[in-house]
Amino acid sequence: MALKQISSNKCFGGLQKVFEHDSVELKCKMKFAIYLPPKAETGKCPALYWLSGLTCTEQNFISKSGYHQAASEHGLVVIAPDTSPRGCNIKGEDETWDFGTGAGFYVDATEDPWKTNYRMYSYVTEELPQLINTNFPVDPQRMSIFGHSMGGHGALICALKNPGKYKSVSAFAPICNPVLCPWGKKAFSGYLGTDQSKWEAYDATHLVKACPGTQLDILIDQGKDDQFLSDGQLLPDNFIAACTEKKIPVVFRLQEGYDHSYYFIATFITDHIRHHAKYLNA
């Protein structure tokens, strides 16, 4: 699989790069960002995957979150993919901001006309890690995942659906119970059809309820002044209740005065990098 380097910038002793490749799963050109810490020059490092939220590309996280110093210090390779296929010329893909382009919801679509390209779940859990493991100095046995909003949902479902694959998981303001929120209902009905049992396979709260148990230590930060929390899009209480019932360890921190933005993420990003480093560098 040929990789085309788009950019490379030195940052905290390491290199922030962006690459483009032809995706087999998504059948289009895709970009991803990857940070190679100084330690990657001399050996294999753990891989930490970041999944972004609605409307984002691979650029938002690398330019706004301020994660580089902590990743450099802890020796983590950090990978940030795009949030959907691009330029597939599907009717309706660019009509709204919360469905289609920039809104892949980390599912494998089963409905026409989306099912051919909109396979972000398989891209993030299979194709991209294989690509990273083959082309970069990462240890395939040490992998973790985190994300924001739609990407927080993505991180939680990827970890819960693949026991043992990820060493740790965390999220900022994740969409915790998409089958019950407007964003989720819109996306899932479009990508997955009307059978709601299919929806539950991509819903973190339902996955926890069906979970026999997990070794995952989950960290979630949520801004108390997040408009999407008050709008009923995120529903963290449902997820926390399910985790409590299943005795799954979750640290949920409601952060006074913070909203849904990257200012919120930048404030607590170092805590999340440390959370993952604890498991990845164990």
C-alpha positions in Angstrom: 0.0 0.0 0.0 1.7 3.1 -1.2 1.8 6.1 1.2 2.2 9.6 -0.1 3.7 12.1 2.4 1.7 15.4 2.4 3.6 17.2 5.2 6.2 16.9 7.9 6.9 19.3 10.8 9.3 18.9 13.7 7.5 19.2 17.0 8.9 18.6 20.6 11.8 16.6 19.1 9.6 14.4 17.0 7.8 14.7 13.6 4.2 15.5 12.9 3.4 14.0 9.5 0.4 13.7 7.3 0.1 10.9 4.7 -2.4 10.1 2.0 -3.2 6.6 0.7 -5.8 4.7 -1.3 -8.1 3.0 1.1 -9.3 -0.5 0.3 -12.2 -0.4 2.8 -13.4 3.1 1.8 -12.6 3.0 -1.9 -11.2 6.5 -1.9 -8.1 8.5 -1.1 -7.8 9.0 2.7 -5.4 11.2 4.8 -4.2 10.4 8.3 -1.9 12.3 10.6 0.8 10.5 12.6 3.2 11.9 15.3 6.5 10.1 15.6 8.1 10.9 19.0 11.9 11.0 19.4 11.9 7.5 20.7 10.6 6.2 17.4 14.1 6.9 15.9 15.6 4.1 18.0 12.9 1.5 18.5 9.2 0.5 18.3 6.7 2.6 20.3 3.1 2.1 21.4 0.4 3.4 19.1 -2.4 5.6 20.3 -5.3 6.3 17.9 -7.4 9.5 18.1 -10.9 9.6 16.5 -12.3 13.1 15.8 -15.8 14.4 16.0 -18.4 15.7 13.5 -17.1 17.9 10.6 -13.4 17.3 11.5 -10.6 16.1 9.3 -7.2 14.8 10.4 -6.1 18.4 10.9 -8.2 19.5 13.9 -6.6 17.4 16.6 -3.0 17.9 15.5 -3.4 21.7 15.3 -5.7 22.4 18.3 -5.3 19.9 21.1 -1.7 20.6 22.1 -1.0 16.9 22.6 2.6 16.8 21.2 4.6 17.5 24.3 3.0 14.7 26.3 3.2 12.3 23.4 6.9 13.1 23.0 7.7 12.7 26.7 5.8 9.3 26.9 7.2 8.0 23.6 3.8 7.4 22.0 3.1 7.3 18.3 -0.3 9.1 17.8 -2.4 8.5 14.8 -5.4 10.7 13.8 -7.5 9.5 10.8 -10.1 11.5 8.9 -13.8 11.2 10.0 -15.3 9.8 6.8 -14.6 8.9 3.2 -14.1 11.9 1.0 -15.2 12.7 -2.6 -17.3 9.6 -3.2 -19.9 11.5 -5.2 -22.8 9.9 -3.3 -26.0 11.8 -3.6 -26.7 13.6 -0.3 -23.2 13.2 1.2 -22.6 16.9 1.5 -26.1 18.1 2.3 -25.8 18.3 6.1 -23.0 18.6 8.6 -24.1 15.7 10.8 -24.4 13.0 8.1 -22.3 11.9 5.2 -19.0 13.8 4.7 -17.2 14.4 8.0 -19.8 12.3 9.8 -18.9 8.6 9.3 -19.9 7.7 12.9 -17.3 4.9 12.9 -19.8 2.3 11.6 -19.8 -0.1 8.6 -22.8 1.0 6.7 -25.2 -1.7 5.4 -27.6 0.5 3.4 -27.4 1.8 -0.1 -25.9 4.1 -1.2 -23.5 4.3 1.8 -22.4 0.7 2.2 -19.7 0.7 -0.5 -17.7 3.5 1.0 -18.9 4.3 4.5 -16.9 1.5 6.4 -15.1 3.6 9.0 -15.4 0.9 11.7 -13.4 -1.6 9.6 -11.0 1.2 8.4 -10.2 2.3 12.0 -10.0 -1.2 13.6 -8.4 -3.2 10.7 -7.1 -1.4 7.6 -5.4 1.6 9.3 -3.7 -0.3 12.1 -2.3 -2.8 9.5 -1.1 0.1 7.5 0.6 1.8 10.5 2.1 -1.5 11.7 3.6 -2.2 8.3 5.0 1.3 7.6 6.0 2.8 11.0 8.0 1.8 14.1 5.1 0.8 16.3 4.6 -2.3 18.5 1.4 -3.9 17.3 0.8 -5.5 20.7 0.6 -2.1 22.4 -2.3 -0.1 21.0 -4.9 2.2 22.7 -7.7 4.5 21.5 -9.4 7.8 22.4 -11.5 10.5 20.8 -14.0 13.4 21.1 -17.8 13.5 20.6 -18.6 11.3 17.6 -15.0 10.1 17.9 -15.4 9.4 21.7 -18.3 7.2 20.6 -16.0 5.6 18.1 -13.2 5.0 20.6 -15.6 3.4 23.1 -17.3 1.1 20.6 -13.9 0.0 19.1 -12.6 -0.9 22.5 -15.7 -2.6 23.7 -16.2 -4.6 20.5 -12.6 -5.8 20.4 -11.7 -7.2 23.9 -7.9 -7.3 24.3 -7.1 -5.3 21.2 -6.7 -2.0 23.0 -4.8 -1.6 26.2 -6.9 1.5 27.3 -9.6 3.8 26.1 -10.7 7.4 27.0 -13.0 10.0 25.6 -13.9 13.7 25.7 -17.6 14.4 25.7 -18.5 11.1 23.9 -21.9 10.3 22.3 -22.5 7.5 24.8 -26.0 6.2 23.8 -26.5 7.1 20.1 -29.6 5.0 19.6 -31.4 7.5 21.9 -30.0 10.8 20.6 -30.9 12.9 17.5 -27.4 12.6 16.0 -27.3 8.9 16.4 -30.9 8.2 15.2 -30.2 10.2 12.0 -26.8 8.6 11.3 -27.8 5.0 12.2 -31.1 5.1 10.3 -29.2 6.3 7.2 -26.2 4.0 7.4 -27.7 1.0 9.1 -31.4 1.1 8.2 -34.5 0.8 10.4 -33.6 -2.4 12.3 -32.6 -1.0 15.7 -30.9 -4.2 16.8 -28.2 -3.3 14.2 -27.9 0.1 15.9 -27.2 -1.4 19.3 -24.0 -3.1 17.9 -22.5 0.4 17.6 -23.9 1.9 20.8 -21.4 2.0 23.8 -24.2 1.8 26.4 -25.7 -1.3 24.8 -22.3 -2.9 24.3 -21.6 -2.5 28.0 -24.9 -4.0 28.9 -24.1 -7.0 26.8 -20.5 -7.2 27.9 -19.4 -10.2 30.0 -16.8 -8.0 31.6 -13.7 -6.1 30.5 -10.2 -5.3 31.7 -10.5 -1.8 30.2 -10.0 1.2 32.5 -12.2 3.9 31.0 -11.6 7.6 31.4 -14.2 10.2 30.3 -14.0 14.0 30.6 -17.2 16.0 30.0 -17.6 19.7 30.1 -20.5 20.8 32.4 -21.4 23.8 30.1 -21.4 21.6 27.0 -24.5 22.6 24.9 -24.7 19.1 23.5 -24.9 17.7 27.0 -27.9 19.8 27.8 -29.4 19.1 24.3 -29.5 15.4 25.1 -26.9 14.3 22.4 -24.3 12.8 24.7 -26.2 10.9 27.4 -23.2 10.0 29.6 -25.5 9.1 32.6 -26.9 6.1 30.7 -23.4 4.8 30.0 -22.2 5.3 33.6 -25.3 3.5 34.9 -24.6 0.5 32.6 -20.9 0.4 33.6 -21.9 0.6 37.3 -24.3 -2.3 36.9 -21.7 -4.4 35.1 -18.9 -3.4 37.6 -16.8 -1.9 34.7 -14.3 0.7 36.0 -15.0 4.1 34.6 -13.6 7.5 35.8 -16.1 10.1 34.8 -15.1 13.7 35.4 -17.7 16.5 34.9 -15.6 19.6 34.4 -17.1 22.8 35.7 -17.4 25.7 33.1 -16.0 23.8 30.1 -17.8 23.4 26.8 -17.5 21.0 23.8 -14.6 22.7 22.1 -10.9 22.1 21.6 -10.2 24.5 24.4 -11.7 21.9 26.7 -9.8 19.1 25.1 -6.5 21.0 25.3 -7.0 21.6 29.0 -7.2 17.9 29.8 -5.3 16.2 27.0 -2.2 15.6 29.1 -4.2 13.7 31.6 -5.5 11.4 28.8 -2.0 10.9 27.3 -0.8 9.9 30.8 -3.8 7.6 31.2 -2.8 5.7 28.1 0.9 5.8 28.7 0.3 4.0 32.1 -1.0 1.0 30.2 1.0 1.3 27.0 4.3 1.6 28.7 3.6 -1.0 31.5 
